[in-house]
Amino acid sequence: MGTKRARQKQEELFYASERAEAPGHPFYEQLNGVLDDAGFDKFCEEQCRDFYHTKLGRPSLAPGVYFRLLLIGFFEGIGSERGIGWRVADSFSLRKFLNYGLDEATPDHVTISRTRRLLDEVTHQAVFTFVLTEVARRGMLKGKTIGIDATTLEANAAMRSIRRRDDGRRYEEYLKDLAKAEGLENPTREQLARMDRKRKKKGSNQEWMSPADRDARITKMKDGRTHLAHKAEHAVDMDTGAIVAVTLQAADQGDTTTLDETLCEAGEQVAEQIRREAELRPQDKPKVHLQGIEELVTDKGYHSGAVVQRVKSYEVRSYIPEKKQKGRRDWQGKRAEQQAVYANRRRVRGDYGKSLLRRRGELIERSFAHCYETGGMRRCHLRGRENILKRQLVHVGAFNLSLILRKVLGAGTPRELRNRAVQVFSRLLRTLLNLTTVGSLSWRLTRPAGLRIAPTFRCRTSHPRSRISSRFATGC
């Protein structure tokens, strides 16, 4: 197995010709410092040791390098492994982040993809837990109040390729058979489209599936389009914004169905952090809430009487807003469910419940924006639930690392660090221009009466913009 220690080598003492070198990006240098202090490479090598042979085969991709490559996908906003491989080969700063010299070939997308298939889902989950432990160690995880919400990820499969589950017919062939049953022997495309518009429930997941990605489901996206998609669900700490758990569900499952799995996963993660704190710092004041999850905040899509009652049975207080009901509900034979729903209603209408709902919209939607919009994973470039979940676990772990770097460095991504530098420069330039204007005005007011001055011209300064491409965070 390739390791970080085996890859260390002495640099050449003499060069036949001058070589271009990069001092490294300050953000990635700080990120490497955080990972080295936590023992990231040693942990990854121990977790991945069983997947490699000690003697046979050529030197493989070091586990620490593989997981750093996936971290780059989040920080650079690259969704595909092919794009990550191309970007690493093109950037001096990312070469230094991965400890690759100019005379070494960086990993391509084939190597990244093969390593991902080699390592199982449990190993990727362990890396996510390792990052969450580092977040908890720095006091950025409480675990008392958890917010849960879901979003859709566009699958790497086209609607035109769907087939019938029973006989494997394509959609167009199925429409032609329906047209022949109605008496149209050779229907045109316009006739087929007109007939298809009149049909109801034509995109049922029980009847149709994608041969390219069997785990993808037909669903309606946020923008109104119907597409094959997956459902990503986040459990976020409402005190710090850290993502405690992430699950990947079928897109046709409702929120009331997937809530329990995500909540149980979040409870296991919080319990694991409590156990680690008890082992490492038995005498110190714990930073994670020792009683575990006590409050749950969601949107109204998760509300139902059965869900509120189940959450109460978990000894968790729910803050779930209700949908508008038509008429009065019949509570006959549902005394326990009625009490749970009324208690949840009182909590939601209180001042504390309203503040939690406002924070839910801020923190959970922010995690979706960073992970899937700027992070580049809104559209999946992988197929199959297992492959997508592996990438997603490390991707969300990178989001938690960005919280640490925002606390240490003041910026959570390289792009944010660059924008902050531009803002500081623009403020300094604006201050100097204001001082110059004030000095010129005071001299005009105090100059001698007979003294004439040459006319001056005011320069209108526009908002300074970086000339570096905004597509990537690193400019080299």
C-alpha beads as a LAMMPS data file, in Angstrom:
LAMMPS data file: protein, C-alpha beads

476 atoms
475 bonds

1 atom types
1 bond types

-500.0 500.0 xlo xhi
-500.0 500.0 ylo yhi
-500.0 500.0 zlo zhi

Masses

1 110.0

Atoms # bond

1 1 1 0.000 0.000 0.000
2 1 1 1.275 3.468 -0.820
3 1 1 1.832 5.540 2.330
4 1 1 2.781 9.116 3.074
5 1 1 6.111 8.064 4.587
6 1 1 7.053 5.965 1.563
7 1 1 6.386 8.939 -0.725
8 1 1 8.754 11.253 1.155
9 1 1 12.016 11.796 -0.715
10 1 1 14.925 14.187 -0.785
11 1 1 14.747 16.982 -3.312
12 1 1 17.428 17.220 -5.992
13 1 1 20.485 19.249 -4.983
14 1 1 21.349 20.535 -8.448
15 1 1 19.193 21.338 -11.420
16 1 1 20.303 21.123 -15.016
17 1 1 17.925 23.962 -15.784
18 1 1 15.657 26.258 -13.847
19 1 1 12.311 24.821 -12.834
20 1 1 9.082 26.590 -12.080
21 1 1 8.059 26.212 -8.453
22 1 1 5.089 27.438 -6.468
23 1 1 5.243 28.598 -2.856
24 1 1 1.933 26.828 -2.218
25 1 1 -1.504 28.207 -1.578
26 1 1 -1.944 29.589 1.983
27 1 1 -5.351 27.953 2.321
28 1 1 -4.137 24.476 1.400
29 1 1 -1.046 24.872 3.567
30 1 1 -3.321 25.631 6.513
31 1 1 -5.547 22.673 5.581
32 1 1 -2.544 20.346 5.489
33 1 1 -1.537 21.654 8.909
34 1 1 -4.984 20.830 10.340
35 1 1 -4.907 17.318 8.816
36 1 1 -1.347 16.623 9.991
37 1 1 -2.110 17.751 13.544
38 1 1 -5.059 15.361 13.637
39 1 1 -3.036 12.417 12.231
40 1 1 -5.173 12.151 9.108
41 1 1 -2.739 10.132 6.961
42 1 1 -1.960 7.607 9.679
43 1 1 -5.671 7.080 10.346
44 1 1 -6.470 6.577 6.644
45 1 1 -3.623 4.082 6.201
46 1 1 -4.792 2.039 9.186
47 1 1 -8.387 1.995 7.901
48 1 1 -7.358 0.967 4.374
49 1 1 -4.658 -1.583 5.224
50 1 1 -6.909 -4.606 4.696
51 1 1 -7.687 -3.588 1.102
52 1 1 -4.053 -3.809 -0.102
53 1 1 -1.529 -6.604 -0.449
54 1 1 1.847 -6.114 1.198
55 1 1 3.967 -7.503 -1.671
56 1 1 2.008 -8.036 -4.881
57 1 1 1.188 -5.293 -7.343
58 1 1 2.679 -1.924 -8.102
59 1 1 2.735 0.943 -5.560
60 1 1 -0.816 2.164 -5.161
61 1 1 -2.363 5.548 -4.535
62 1 1 -1.795 6.480 -0.899
63 1 1 -5.090 6.604 1.054
64 1 1 -4.292 10.086 2.366
65 1 1 -3.788 11.325 -1.199
66 1 1 -7.033 9.709 -2.378
67 1 1 -9.144 11.384 0.293
68 1 1 -7.351 14.707 -0.276
69 1 1 -8.325 14.472 -3.948
70 1 1 -11.981 14.215 -2.940
71 1 1 -11.528 17.167 -0.577
72 1 1 -10.249 19.175 -3.541
73 1 1 -13.535 18.445 -5.306
74 1 1 -15.391 20.377 -2.590
75 1 1 -12.950 23.265 -2.160
76 1 1 -12.537 23.811 -5.907
77 1 1 -16.184 23.175 -6.793
78 1 1 -15.490 20.223 -9.129
79 1 1 -18.127 17.523 -9.370
80 1 1 -16.445 14.873 -11.536
81 1 1 -13.383 12.768 -10.779
82 1 1 -12.114 13.474 -14.294
83 1 1 -12.227 17.196 -13.523
84 1 1 -10.373 16.666 -10.235
85 1 1 -7.594 14.741 -11.998
86 1 1 -7.237 17.414 -14.675
87 1 1 -7.215 20.251 -12.131
88 1 1 -4.533 18.613 -9.960
89 1 1 -2.273 18.051 -12.976
90 1 1 -2.705 21.698 -13.993
91 1 1 -2.066 23.391 -10.625
92 1 1 1.306 23.848 -8.888
93 1 1 -0.427 24.658 -5.599
94 1 1 -2.488 21.478 -5.609
95 1 1 0.591 19.435 -6.498
96 1 1 2.255 20.767 -3.363
97 1 1 -0.888 20.095 -1.336
98 1 1 -0.696 16.428 -2.425
99 1 1 3.133 16.353 -2.092
100 1 1 3.727 15.633 -5.780
101 1 1 6.831 16.933 -7.516
102 1 1 7.061 18.359 -11.015
103 1 1 8.706 15.167 -12.263
104 1 1 5.831 12.977 -10.983
105 1 1 2.604 12.145 -12.750
106 1 1 -0.440 13.086 -10.689
107 1 1 -3.337 10.616 -10.279
108 1 1 -5.762 10.561 -13.182
109 1 1 -9.475 9.855 -13.019
110 1 1 -8.982 6.139 -13.694
111 1 1 -6.806 5.771 -10.585
112 1 1 -9.255 7.778 -8.477
113 1 1 -12.219 5.742 -9.708
114 1 1 -10.458 2.414 -9.156
115 1 1 -9.466 3.384 -5.606
116 1 1 -13.034 4.429 -4.830
117 1 1 -14.345 1.055 -6.010
118 1 1 -11.679 -0.712 -3.944
119 1 1 -12.493 1.013 -0.630
120 1 1 -15.871 0.189 0.887
121 1 1 -18.580 2.475 2.232
122 1 1 -17.616 1.792 5.856
123 1 1 -14.134 3.237 5.267
124 1 1 -15.551 6.447 3.797
125 1 1 -17.960 6.648 6.738
126 1 1 -14.985 6.282 9.106
127 1 1 -13.229 9.225 7.427
128 1 1 -16.368 11.339 7.844
129 1 1 -16.509 10.384 11.552
130 1 1 -12.802 11.240 11.916
131 1 1 -13.410 14.760 10.596
132 1 1 -16.473 15.131 12.827
133 1 1 -14.323 14.115 15.797
134 1 1 -11.861 16.883 14.975
135 1 1 -14.763 19.326 14.786
136 1 1 -15.993 18.168 18.208
137 1 1 -12.479 18.363 19.674
138 1 1 -12.325 22.038 18.771
139 1 1 -15.637 22.707 20.511
140 1 1 -17.675 23.159 17.312
141 1 1 -20.241 20.410 17.951
142 1 1 -22.938 20.436 20.622
143 1 1 -25.335 17.706 19.493
144 1 1 -28.332 18.907 21.508
145 1 1 -30.502 20.447 18.763
146 1 1 -30.498 18.810 15.303
147 1 1 -32.134 20.126 12.143
148 1 1 -32.999 17.753 9.286
149 1 1 -33.869 18.567 5.692
150 1 1 -33.466 16.970 2.267
151 1 1 -32.686 18.026 -1.295
152 1 1 -32.561 16.298 -4.689
153 1 1 -29.417 15.489 -6.674
154 1 1 -29.712 15.073 -10.427
155 1 1 -28.705 11.537 -11.420
156 1 1 -26.260 10.668 -14.177
157 1 1 -29.005 9.157 -16.327
158 1 1 -31.369 10.509 -18.975
159 1 1 -35.149 10.263 -18.987
160 1 1 -35.117 9.213 -22.639
161 1 1 -33.333 5.963 -21.687
162 1 1 -35.888 4.659 -19.181
163 1 1 -37.357 1.192 -19.765
164 1 1 -40.331 -0.801 -18.540
165 1 1 -39.605 -2.948 -15.511
166 1 1 -41.744 -5.834 -16.758
167 1 1 -40.597 -6.334 -20.365
168 1 1 -37.751 -3.815 -20.887
169 1 1 -39.476 -1.776 -23.624
170 1 1 -38.361 1.782 -24.288
171 1 1 -40.755 4.652 -23.670
172 1 1 -41.266 5.357 -27.379
173 1 1 -41.921 1.702 -28.140
174 1 1 -44.474 1.607 -25.321
175 1 1 -46.274 4.662 -26.772
176 1 1 -46.371 3.082 -30.237
177 1 1 -47.963 -0.030 -28.797
178 1 1 -50.586 2.120 -27.070
179 1 1 -51.238 3.972 -30.348
180 1 1 -51.685 0.693 -32.234
181 1 1 -54.174 -0.440 -29.596
182 1 1 -56.178 2.711 -30.353
183 1 1 -56.106 2.120 -34.109
184 1 1 -53.074 4.208 -35.226
185 1 1 -50.817 1.946 -37.284
186 1 1 -48.021 4.418 -38.132
187 1 1 -48.299 7.320 -35.670
188 1 1 -46.125 10.396 -36.096
189 1 1 -44.054 11.921 -33.287
190 1 1 -46.610 14.731 -32.933
191 1 1 -49.427 12.230 -32.520
192 1 1 -47.455 10.281 -29.935
193 1 1 -46.651 13.465 -27.995
194 1 1 -50.321 14.563 -28.113
195 1 1 -51.447 11.188 -26.843
196 1 1 -48.798 11.158 -24.133
197 1 1 -49.881 14.552 -22.785
198 1 1 -53.396 13.259 -22.162
199 1 1 -52.279 10.269 -20.099
200 1 1 -52.103 10.458 -16.291
201 1 1 -49.485 8.934 -13.964
202 1 1 -47.198 8.153 -16.855
203 1 1 -43.921 8.381 -14.901
204 1 1 -44.452 5.788 -12.188
205 1 1 -41.322 4.417 -10.541
206 1 1 -43.104 1.093 -10.082
207 1 1 -43.322 0.729 -13.877
208 1 1 -40.189 2.480 -15.171
209 1 1 -36.488 2.361 -14.302
210 1 1 -33.161 3.508 -15.732
211 1 1 -30.810 0.751 -16.968
212 1 1 -27.846 3.089 -16.435
213 1 1 -28.605 3.834 -12.762
214 1 1 -31.130 1.474 -11.195
215 1 1 -31.074 3.378 -7.898
216 1 1 -32.223 6.640 -9.535
217 1 1 -35.904 7.545 -9.322
218 1 1 -38.185 9.748 -11.409
219 1 1 -39.002 12.885 -9.438
220 1 1 -39.761 16.571 -9.791
221 1 1 -36.747 18.819 -9.261
222 1 1 -36.663 22.173 -7.469
223 1 1 -36.940 24.083 -10.754
224 1 1 -40.013 22.130 -11.878
225 1 1 -38.282 19.722 -14.289
226 1 1 -38.966 15.990 -14.126
227 1 1 -35.705 14.076 -13.938
228 1 1 -34.038 10.976 -12.568
229 1 1 -32.591 11.914 -9.187
230 1 1 -31.404 10.868 -5.746
231 1 1 -32.368 12.334 -2.380
232 1 1 -29.688 13.657 -0.006
233 1 1 -30.690 14.271 3.614
234 1 1 -28.597 16.281 6.104
235 1 1 -28.686 16.344 9.905
236 1 1 -27.137 19.649 11.018
237 1 1 -26.148 20.840 14.484
238 1 1 -28.277 23.945 15.057
239 1 1 -25.733 25.495 17.451
240 1 1 -22.653 25.378 15.200
241 1 1 -23.814 24.498 11.663
242 1 1 -21.721 21.285 11.483
243 1 1 -23.234 18.386 9.543
244 1 1 -23.654 15.504 11.991
245 1 1 -24.968 12.881 9.544
246 1 1 -25.802 12.500 5.868
247 1 1 -27.839 9.796 4.141
248 1 1 -28.677 9.097 0.504
249 1 1 -32.235 7.949 -0.110
250 1 1 -34.415 7.071 -3.076
251 1 1 -35.890 10.242 -4.534
252 1 1 -39.434 8.879 -4.572
253 1 1 -39.526 8.349 -0.806
254 1 1 -41.309 10.984 1.240
255 1 1 -39.725 12.988 4.014
256 1 1 -41.804 11.226 6.671
257 1 1 -40.323 7.905 5.522
258 1 1 -36.634 8.859 5.521
259 1 1 -36.573 10.928 8.724
260 1 1 -36.013 8.008 11.108
261 1 1 -32.893 6.709 9.359
262 1 1 -31.210 10.116 9.313
263 1 1 -32.156 10.858 12.927
264 1 1 -30.824 7.479 14.099
265 1 1 -27.593 8.045 12.154
266 1 1 -27.194 11.459 13.799
267 1 1 -27.865 9.937 17.225
268 1 1 -25.148 7.324 16.667
269 1 1 -22.640 9.977 15.624
270 1 1 -23.373 12.131 18.686
271 1 1 -23.120 9.086 20.961
272 1 1 -19.753 8.235 19.390
273 1 1 -18.450 11.736 20.095
274 1 1 -19.664 11.518 23.714
275 1 1 -17.817 8.217 24.129
276 1 1 -14.609 9.646 22.667
277 1 1 -14.753 12.668 24.940
278 1 1 -15.235 10.433 27.984
279 1 1 -12.132 8.437 26.990
280 1 1 -9.846 11.331 26.051
281 1 1 -10.882 13.981 28.599
282 1 1 -12.571 12.287 31.565
283 1 1 -11.768 15.179 33.937
284 1 1 -12.419 18.124 31.617
285 1 1 -15.750 19.785 30.973
286 1 1 -17.394 18.008 28.008
287 1 1 -17.906 20.020 24.837
288 1 1 -20.600 17.722 23.421
289 1 1 -24.021 17.565 25.070
290 1 1 -23.871 14.473 27.306
291 1 1 -27.610 13.726 27.074
292 1 1 -27.411 13.420 23.289
293 1 1 -30.040 14.766 20.908
294 1 1 -32.925 16.420 22.737
295 1 1 -34.525 18.639 20.060
296 1 1 -35.413 18.072 16.403
297 1 1 -36.218 20.853 13.924
298 1 1 -37.591 20.211 10.413
299 1 1 -39.861 21.859 7.867
300 1 1 -43.555 21.113 7.372
301 1 1 -42.860 18.399 4.806
302 1 1 -41.900 16.082 7.663
303 1 1 -45.073 16.628 9.677
304 1 1 -47.527 13.829 10.331
305 1 1 -49.148 12.515 13.450
306 1 1 -47.239 9.232 13.278
307 1 1 -43.878 11.004 12.838
308 1 1 -44.446 13.344 15.789
309 1 1 -45.442 10.399 17.950
310 1 1 -42.365 8.372 16.928
311 1 1 -40.055 11.310 17.651
312 1 1 -41.644 11.625 21.096
313 1 1 -40.988 7.921 21.710
314 1 1 -37.285 8.630 21.011
315 1 1 -37.413 11.136 23.925
316 1 1 -36.750 14.016 21.530
317 1 1 -38.753 17.263 21.474
318 1 1 -39.986 18.026 17.975
319 1 1 -40.372 21.467 16.365
320 1 1 -42.173 20.597 13.121
321 1 1 -44.580 23.175 11.617
322 1 1 -47.928 21.795 10.459
323 1 1 -49.477 21.858 7.043
324 1 1 -52.829 23.571 6.586
325 1 1 -55.615 21.175 7.467
326 1 1 -59.047 21.148 5.826
327 1 1 -61.609 20.874 8.575
328 1 1 -61.142 19.202 11.951
329 1 1 -59.118 16.044 12.443
330 1 1 -60.666 12.911 13.873
331 1 1 -58.628 11.824 16.901
332 1 1 -60.833 8.891 17.859
333 1 1 -58.597 6.043 19.026
334 1 1 -55.447 8.193 18.666
335 1 1 -55.085 9.719 22.101
336 1 1 -51.278 9.428 22.286
337 1 1 -50.841 10.845 18.772
338 1 1 -53.163 13.751 19.590
339 1 1 -51.171 14.683 22.687
340 1 1 -47.901 14.557 20.747
341 1 1 -49.272 16.738 17.921
342 1 1 -50.732 19.335 20.318
343 1 1 -47.469 19.515 22.309
344 1 1 -45.497 19.989 19.085
345 1 1 -47.926 22.739 18.030
346 1 1 -47.434 24.650 21.290
347 1 1 -43.651 24.452 20.969
348 1 1 -43.660 25.664 17.363
349 1 1 -45.820 28.691 18.198
350 1 1 -43.540 29.795 21.027
351 1 1 -40.750 32.337 20.660
352 1 1 -38.051 29.701 21.063
353 1 1 -39.652 27.492 18.422
354 1 1 -39.876 30.367 15.952
355 1 1 -36.188 31.197 16.511
356 1 1 -35.258 27.556 15.859
357 1 1 -37.210 27.533 12.602
358 1 1 -35.421 30.689 11.453
359 1 1 -32.047 29.125 12.233
360 1 1 -33.092 25.953 10.426
361 1 1 -33.667 27.881 7.215
362 1 1 -30.298 29.574 7.615
363 1 1 -28.003 26.698 8.609
364 1 1 -29.443 23.740 6.698
365 1 1 -29.965 25.623 3.443
366 1 1 -26.432 26.968 3.785
367 1 1 -25.070 23.410 3.974
368 1 1 -26.960 22.518 0.781
369 1 1 -25.633 25.606 -1.004
370 1 1 -22.006 24.945 -0.024
371 1 1 -22.055 21.195 -0.689
372 1 1 -24.099 21.015 -3.889
373 1 1 -24.167 24.443 -5.536
374 1 1 -20.684 25.907 -5.030
375 1 1 -19.355 22.458 -4.111
376 1 1 -20.299 21.097 -7.534
377 1 1 -22.329 18.006 -6.558
378 1 1 -25.835 19.144 -7.528
379 1 1 -25.501 16.848 -10.539
380 1 1 -24.054 13.406 -9.852
381 1 1 -21.268 12.194 -12.121
382 1 1 -21.349 8.700 -10.592
383 1 1 -23.971 5.977 -10.841
384 1 1 -25.332 3.762 -8.117
385 1 1 -26.215 4.630 -4.530
386 1 1 -23.010 3.195 -3.044
387 1 1 -20.677 5.131 -5.352
388 1 1 -22.518 8.414 -4.837
389 1 1 -22.662 7.976 -1.054
390 1 1 -18.903 7.340 -0.864
391 1 1 -18.198 10.613 -2.625
392 1 1 -20.875 12.416 -0.639
393 1 1 -19.482 11.374 2.767
394 1 1 -16.048 12.848 2.027
395 1 1 -17.652 15.876 0.366
396 1 1 -19.690 16.645 3.483
397 1 1 -16.603 15.980 5.607
398 1 1 -14.856 18.708 3.612
399 1 1 -17.711 21.046 4.530
400 1 1 -17.022 20.340 8.217
401 1 1 -13.323 21.013 7.617
402 1 1 -14.275 24.375 6.117
403 1 1 -15.873 25.305 9.460
404 1 1 -12.552 24.648 11.195
405 1 1 -10.630 26.668 8.614
406 1 1 -13.119 29.516 8.867
407 1 1 -12.355 29.655 12.575
408 1 1 -8.568 29.330 12.153
409 1 1 -7.961 31.232 8.919
410 1 1 -11.040 33.423 8.610
411 1 1 -12.151 31.768 5.352
412 1 1 -13.668 28.354 4.703
413 1 1 -12.654 27.966 1.038
414 1 1 -9.786 29.217 -1.149
415 1 1 -12.253 31.337 -3.115
416 1 1 -13.452 33.023 0.067
417 1 1 -9.874 33.708 1.149
418 1 1 -9.130 35.310 -2.219
419 1 1 -12.280 37.434 -2.059
420 1 1 -11.377 38.630 1.429
421 1 1 -7.973 39.747 0.171
422 1 1 -9.643 41.674 -2.646
423 1 1 -12.022 43.300 -0.160
424 1 1 -9.143 44.369 2.102
425 1 1 -7.314 45.897 -0.870
426 1 1 -10.438 47.736 -2.048
427 1 1 -11.074 49.143 1.436
428 1 1 -7.463 50.296 1.717
429 1 1 -7.646 51.936 -1.709
430 1 1 -10.925 53.633 -0.819
431 1 1 -9.441 54.933 2.445
432 1 1 -6.409 56.378 0.654
433 1 1 -8.641 58.059 -1.931
434 1 1 -10.791 59.565 0.839
435 1 1 -7.717 60.859 2.681
436 1 1 -6.389 62.387 -0.539
437 1 1 -9.729 64.054 -1.238
438 1 1 -9.970 65.454 2.292
439 1 1 -6.359 66.770 2.170
440 1 1 -6.936 68.456 -1.166
441 1 1 -10.132 70.089 0.103
442 1 1 -8.496 71.401 3.273
443 1 1 -5.621 72.904 1.232
444 1 1 -8.120 74.624 -1.084
445 1 1 -9.851 76.207 1.892
446 1 1 -6.600 77.483 3.465
447 1 1 -4.695 78.615 0.314
448 1 1 -3.845 82.332 -0.198
449 1 1 -6.518 84.430 -1.899
450 1 1 -4.453 85.341 -4.994
451 1 1 -3.077 81.881 -5.624
452 1 1 -4.522 80.030 -8.623
453 1 1 -4.388 76.258 -9.017
454 1 1 -4.553 74.085 -12.062
455 1 1 -7.804 72.254 -12.750
456 1 1 -8.013 68.709 -11.379
457 1 1 -9.881 65.727 -12.709
458 1 1 -11.680 63.240 -10.508
459 1 1 -11.154 59.566 -11.288
460 1 1 -14.210 57.352 -10.842
461 1 1 -13.046 54.083 -9.321
462 1 1 -15.094 51.017 -10.045
463 1 1 -15.374 48.052 -7.718
464 1 1 -12.068 46.175 -8.021
465 1 1 -12.394 42.684 -9.412
466 1 1 -9.852 39.932 -9.508
467 1 1 -8.563 39.075 -12.971
468 1 1 -8.105 35.477 -11.936
469 1 1 -10.747 33.180 -13.350
470 1 1 -13.608 32.683 -10.922
471 1 1 -14.045 29.093 -12.066
472 1 1 -11.286 27.787 -9.814
473 1 1 -10.134 28.978 -6.421
474 1 1 -6.402 28.613 -7.008
475 1 1 -4.850 30.783 -9.664
476 1 1 -1.889 28.570 -10.473

Bonds

1 1 1 2
2 1 2 3
3 1 3 4
4 1 4 5
5 1 5 6
6 1 6 7
7 1 7 8
8 1 8 9
9 1 9 10
10 1 10 11
11 1 11 12
12 1 12 13
13 1 13 14
14 1 14 15
15 1 15 16
16 1 16 17
17 1 17 18
18 1 18 19
19 1 19 20
20 1 20 21
21 1 21 22
22 1 22 23
23 1 23 24
24 1 24 25
25 1 25 26
26 1 26 27
27 1 27 28
28 1 28 29
29 1 29 30
30 1 30 31
31 1 31 32
32 1 32 33
33 1 33 34
34 1 34 35
35 1 35 36
36 1 36 37
37 1 37 38
38 1 38 39
39 1 39 40
40 1 40 41
41 1 41 42
42 1 42 43
43 1 43 44
44 1 44 45
45 1 45 46
46 1 46 47
47 1 47 48
48 1 48 49
49 1 49 50
50 1 50 51
51 1 51 52
52 1 52 53
53 1 53 54
54 1 54 55
55 1 55 56
56 1 56 57
57 1 57 58
58 1 58 59
59 1 59 60
60 1 60 61
61 1 61 62
62 1 62 63
63 1 63 64
64 1 64 65
65 1 65 66
66 1 66 67
67 1 67 68
68 1 68 69
69 1 69 70
70 1 70 71
71 1 71 72
72 1 72 73
73 1 73 74
74 1 74 75
75 1 75 76
76 1 76 77
77 1 77 78
78 1 78 79
79 1 79 80
80 1 80 81
81 1 81 82
82 1 82 83
83 1 83 84
84 1 84 85
85 1 85 86
86 1 86 87
87 1 87 88
88 1 88 89
89 1 89 90
90 1 90 91
91 1 91 92
92 1 92 93
93 1 93 94
94 1 94 95
95 1 95 96
96 1 96 97
97 1 97 98
98 1 98 99
99 1 99 100
100 1 100 101
101 1 101 102
102 1 102 103
103 1 103 104
104 1 104 105
105 1 105 106
106 1 106 107
107 1 107 108
108 1 108 109
109 1 109 110
110 1 110 111
111 1 111 112
112 1 112 113
113 1 113 114
114 1 114 115
115 1 115 116
116 1 116 117
117 1 117 118
118 1 118 119
119 1 119 120
120 1 120 121
121 1 121 122
122 1 122 123
123 1 123 124
124 1 124 125
125 1 125 126
126 1 126 127
127 1 127 128
128 1 128 129
129 1 129 130
130 1 130 131
131 1 131 132
132 1 132 133
133 1 133 134
134 1 134 135
135 1 135 136
136 1 136 137
137 1 137 138
138 1 138 139
139 1 139 140
140 1 140 141
141 1 141 142
142 1 142 143
143 1 143 144
144 1 144 145
145 1 145 146
146 1 146 147
147 1 147 148
148 1 148 149
149 1 149 150
150 1 150 151
151 1 151 152
152 1 152 153
153 1 153 154
154 1 154 155
155 1 155 156
156 1 156 157
157 1 157 158
158 1 158 159
159 1 159 160
160 1 160 161
161 1 161 162
162 1 162 163
163 1 163 164
164 1 164 165
165 1 165 166
166 1 166 167
167 1 167 168
168 1 168 169
169 1 169 170
170 1 170 171
171 1 171 172
172 1 172 173
173 1 173 174
174 1 174 175
175 1 175 176
176 1 176 177
177 1 177 178
178 1 178 179
179 1 179 180
180 1 180 181
181 1 181 182
182 1 182 183
183 1 183 184
184 1 184 185
185 1 185 186
186 1 186 187
187 1 187 188
188 1 188 189
189 1 189 190
190 1 190 191
191 1 191 192
192 1 192 193
193 1 193 194
194 1 194 195
195 1 195 196
196 1 196 197
197 1 197 198
198 1 198 199
199 1 199 200
200 1 200 201
201 1 201 202
202 1 202 203
203 1 203 204
204 1 204 205
205 1 205 206
206 1 206 207
207 1 207 208
208 1 208 209
209 1 209 210
210 1 210 211
211 1 211 212
212 1 212 213
213 1 213 214
214 1 214 215
215 1 215 216
216 1 216 217
217 1 217 218
218 1 218 219
219 1 219 220
220 1 220 221
221 1 221 222
222 1 222 223
223 1 223 224
224 1 224 225
225 1 225 226
226 1 226 227
227 1 227 228
228 1 228 229
229 1 229 230
230 1 230 231
231 1 231 232
232 1 232 233
233 1 233 234
234 1 234 235
235 1 235 236
236 1 236 237
237 1 237 238
238 1 238 239
239 1 239 240
240 1 240 241
241 1 241 242
242 1 242 243
243 1 243 244
244 1 244 245
245 1 245 246
246 1 246 247
247 1 247 248
248 1 248 249
249 1 249 250
250 1 250 251
251 1 251 252
252 1 252 253
253 1 253 254
254 1 254 255
255 1 255 256
256 1 256 257
257 1 257 258
258 1 258 259
259 1 259 260
260 1 260 261
261 1 261 262
262 1 262 263
263 1 263 264
264 1 264 265
265 1 265 266
266 1 266 267
267 1 267 268
268 1 268 269
269 1 269 270
270 1 270 271
271 1 271 272
272 1 272 273
273 1 273 274
274 1 274 275
275 1 275 276
276 1 276 277
277 1 277 278
278 1 278 279
279 1 279 280
280 1 280 281
281 1 281 282
282 1 282 283
283 1 283 284
284 1 284 285
285 1 285 286
286 1 286 287
287 1 287 288
288 1 288 289
289 1 289 290
290 1 290 291
291 1 291 292
292 1 292 293
293 1 293 294
294 1 294 295
295 1 295 296
296 1 296 297
297 1 297 298
298 1 298 299
299 1 299 300
300 1 300 301
301 1 301 302
302 1 302 303
303 1 303 304
304 1 304 305
305 1 305 306
306 1 306 307
307 1 307 308
308 1 308 309
309 1 309 310
310 1 310 311
311 1 311 312
312 1 312 313
313 1 313 314
314 1 314 315
315 1 315 316
316 1 316 317
317 1 317 318
318 1 318 319
319 1 319 320
320 1 320 321
321 1 321 322
322 1 322 323
323 1 323 324
324 1 324 325
325 1 325 326
326 1 326 327
327 1 327 328
328 1 328 329
329 1 329 330
330 1 330 331
331 1 331 332
332 1 332 333
333 1 333 334
334 1 334 335
335 1 335 336
336 1 336 337
337 1 337 338
338 1 338 339
339 1 339 340
340 1 340 341
341 1 341 342
342 1 342 343
343 1 343 344
344 1 344 345
345 1 345 346
346 1 346 347
347 1 347 348
348 1 348 349
349 1 349 350
350 1 350 351
351 1 351 352
352 1 352 353
353 1 353 354
354 1 354 355
355 1 355 356
356 1 356 357
357 1 357 358
358 1 358 359
359 1 359 360
360 1 360 361
361 1 361 362
362 1 362 363
363 1 363 364
364 1 364 365
365 1 365 366
366 1 366 367
367 1 367 368
368 1 368 369
369 1 369 370
370 1 370 371
371 1 371 372
372 1 372 373
373 1 373 374
374 1 374 375
375 1 375 376
376 1 376 377
377 1 377 378
378 1 378 379
379 1 379 380
380 1 380 381
381 1 381 382
382 1 382 383
383 1 383 384
384 1 384 385
385 1 385 386
386 1 386 387
387 1 387 388
388 1 388 389
389 1 389 390
390 1 390 391
391 1 391 392
392 1 392 393
393 1 393 394
394 1 394 395
395 1 395 396
396 1 396 397
397 1 397 398
398 1 398 399
399 1 399 400
400 1 400 401
401 1 401 402
402 1 402 403
403 1 403 404
404 1 404 405
405 1 405 406
406 1 406 407
407 1 407 408
408 1 408 409
409 1 409 410
410 1 410 411
411 1 411 412
412 1 412 413
413 1 413 414
414 1 414 415
415 1 415 416
416 1 416 417
417 1 417 418
418 1 418 419
419 1 419 420
420 1 420 421
421 1 421 422
422 1 422 423
423 1 423 424
424 1 424 425
425 1 425 426
426 1 426 427
427 1 427 428
428 1 428 429
429 1 429 430
430 1 430 431
431 1 431 432
432 1 432 433
433 1 433 434
434 1 434 435
435 1 435 436
436 1 436 437
437 1 437 438
438 1 438 439
439 1 439 440
440 1 440 441
441 1 441 442
442 1 442 443
443 1 443 444
444 1 444 445
445 1 445 446
446 1 446 447
447 1 447 448
448 1 448 449
449 1 449 450
450 1 450 451
451 1 451 452
452 1 452 453
453 1 453 454
454 1 454 455
455 1 455 456
456 1 456 457
457 1 457 458
458 1 458 459
459 1 459 460
460 1 460 461
461 1 461 462
462 1 462 463
463 1 463 464
464 1 464 465
465 1 465 466
466 1 466 467
467 1 467 468
468 1 468 469
469 1 469 470
470 1 470 471
471 1 471 472
472 1 472 473
473 1 473 474
474 1 474 475
475 1 475 476
